Structures are given as C-alpha cells and as structure tokens.
Amino acid sequence: MRDRQPIHSPVPNPEASHAATDGVLNALMGPAERTAFLFGWPSPGLADEYSATIDRMNTEMTRLKP
C-alpha cells in the first residue's frame, strides 16, 4: 500500500502576494491622486501629498520585493 502523503504541498507564493498587494495599493491611491487634480481641491499641496505618498509606497514596495 502506498504512503498517503500528499504529492504537492501548497505554500504561499511571496511573489504573487507582493504583486497582489502592490496592485491593490496602486488601485487605491492612483484614483485618489487623479481626483485631487480633477476637482482642484483647495487644500494647499493635497495633490503633492498624494504624489509623495505614492512615491514612498512605490519605493517601499520595491525594497520589500521578494
């Protein structure tokens, strides 16, 4: 009788998890930045803050890439 051990052992894929996280962050922040530009929100530098946040997120996601 054969051993009943599984042939495949599913494990998390770090590259896929990183790509999914990066995609979600970009999908959330990109439209927020464009909305600030579109409506010309009166808060001084609001669009600049969004741009800086997106740049910081991109830098961190690059640093954390598996």
N, C-alpha and C positions, 0 to 999 in steps of 0.2 A: 504494500500500500504506500502511495506517495505521501510525502510530507505535505501538510496542509498550509504551508507558509505561502503568503501572497507572492505572486511573481513580481508585481510592481508595488513600490511603497510610495504613495503620493507625498510630496513635500512641497512647501511653499516655494514659489519661484521669485527670488528677490528682484530680478529684472522686471518681471511683469508687475509686481507690486509697486515698484518705483515708477514705472510708466503710467500705471493707473492713477497713482497719487499726483504725479506731475500733470496729467491730463485734467484731473478734477480741479486742481489749483488754477490752472490756466483758464479753464471753462468758467470759473467763478470770478476771477479777477479781471480778465480781459474785458468783458462787457461792462464791468463797473467803471473801468478807466474810460471807455468809449462813451458811457452815459454822462460822465462828468464833462467831457468835451462837447457832447451833443447839446446838453442843456446849459452849458456855460455857468455852472454852479458858482454862486458868488463867493463862496469861501476861498480866500486867497490861497493859491497853491494846492488846492484839493487834487487837481489832476496831476500835479507834480508829486504829491504824496502817493497817489496810486501808482504812478510810474516807478517811483523809488521802491515801493513795496514789491512790485512785480520784479524789478531788477534784483532785489535782495532774495526773493523766493527762487528766482532762476539760478542765482549764484549758489544758494544752499542746496538746491536740488542737484546741481552739477557736482557739488562737493560730496553729497551723500550717495551718488550713483554707485550701485554695486559693481 
